[in-house]
Structure formats: C-alpha cells, structure tokens
Amino acid sequence: MDFYRRQLRLLGVNSLELNASDCAGILENLTPGFESKLLVAPDSIEKQALANAASAYESILKHSQGKIVLVPG
C-alpha cells in the first residue's frame, strides 16, 4: 500500500511491552473517540468466537487480508 501517495498513516501500539492495566488505560482513553465517531474501526474486521481461534488464525494465514477480532463467548 502506498502510504505517501494516498496520504495515509499507520498508528499502533506495541502491547507486548504493556500489562493489562496499561492496555486498559489506553482503551479507556480511546473510548470517547469511538463513541463520538471521531475514530472509526475499519469495515474489514470480522468477529470470531475465542473458541474458533485456531480456524480464525488459519484463515488469516491463507487469505492475509482483513482483520479478525476474537471475542469471548
């Protein structure tokens, strides 16, 4: 993807170095942005049950597009 020509930005957080409390604080700070629609999640996110984690991971390996979010229950 050509970030420069399309004037795109990629923002992220390396959560490997954070504990659960640190991650919760980041999400708490982002919540108002999502509630006000200033921040919008991509349409390509697919929700999968945590029990289907193995098949969801295989799907990403095969297709390599889109995002999958694992949810409990």
N, C-alpha and C positions, 0 to 999 in steps of 0.2 A: 504494500500500500504506500503510495507516495504522500507522506505527511506534509512535506514542504509545499508542493503544488496545490494540494487540497486544503491547506491551512488547517491541518488537524493537530491535536495534541493528545498525547497518551499520558494519563495520570495513573499512578498506582501507589500501593503501599506494600512494602515487604513485611508481611505479617509473621514470617518465620522468626524474626527477632523480637516479637511482641508477645506478651502474655494475654490471657483472656480479658483481664481488666483494661489493658491498653487498647485492645481491639474494640471493646465495648465503648470506651470513651470516644474513639474515632467515629463509630457508628452513631453514637448519640449526637455528636457534632454535625454529622451529615443529615440527620433526620429532618430538620427544618427545611433544608434544600429540596429534599424529595417531597415533603408534604406541600410545599409551595409550588412544586413543579419547575423550580429553577434547575434542579438536577433531574434527569430522566434516564431510567435504565434502558439499555438497548432492547429492541424488539426481538432480537435473536436469542434471548435467554429461554431455555427450556427447563421447567421444574421436573425433577425426578425424586422419587422416594429414596430415602437413605438406604433402604433395603435393596434397591436396584443399583447401588453404587458401582458394582463390578461391570454390569452391562452398560451403564452410562459412560464409564471410562473407556470401554471398548469402542463405543460409538464415536467418541471424540477421536480416538486413535485412527479409526477408519475414515472419518469424514473431515476431521480437522477444521471445521467451521462452526461458528456459533458457540454458545456457552451453555453449560449445564449447571444448575444450582441444585444441590442435594438438600432435601428438606426432611425433617423427622416425620415419622407417622405414616 
